[in-house]
C-alpha cells in the first residue's frame, strides 16, 4: 500500500471552537468515500453540510511533519 486516506469531520461550533472528529484511515479513496456515505446521515453528522467531511491522501511510511515546533 503506497497511500492511506484519512477521513475527518470538522465544523465550527456555536461558541466558535473547531470541532474535529477523526473518522478513520482507509486503504483507498473509494473506501474513504464509502465511510463518508455511511456516516453523513447519522445523528450529529446530518446536522452539518457534507462539505464538513475531509478526505486527505497521505504517503505511507513517510514523515509528514518534518519541522520541530515551539510553544507559547
N, C-alpha and C positions, 0 to 999 in steps of 0.2 A: 504494500500500500504506500503510495507516494504522497497522497494528500489526505487530510481529515477535514471534515466540515463541522464547524461549531455553530450550534443554534442557541440564540439568546432571545429573550423578550425584554424590551426596555421601554419605559414611558416615564413622564414626569408626573409625580403625584400632586394632589391638590395643594400640599404645603410646599411645593417647589423642589422636592428632592427627587433625584433619579432613582427609579425602582428597576433593578436589573435582576432577571431570573435566568440562571444558567439552565438550559434545557437538556443539552447533551452533545455528544461527539459522534459523528456518523461517517461511515466509510465511503459514501458517495453523496453527491448533491441531490440526487433523487431521493435517497433515504432521509436526508435533512428536510427536504420539502414535504415528504410524507409525514414527518414528525409535526411540522407546522400545520398541515391539514388535519391531523388528529387532534391537535390542541386548540386551534383557533375558535372553536365553538364551545369549549369547556368554560365552566364558571370562572369568572375573572378575566380570562383572556378575551372572551367575547365582548367585554365592555370597551375594549380598545381596538383601534383600527389594525388591520392586518399588517400595515407597514411598521408596526412595533416589533415584529419578528425580524431578527437579523441572522443571516447565514454568512459565515466567513470561512474562506478556504485557507488552510494552513499546510505548509510542507511538514511532513513528519520527520522526527529526528533532527530538527534544526532549532537553533536558538532564535527566538522571536523578539526577545528583549535583550539587546546586546550592550546596552549602556548601564551604568550604575544609576543611583538615584540619591536625592537629597531629601532631608526632612526640614520642615519649617521651624 
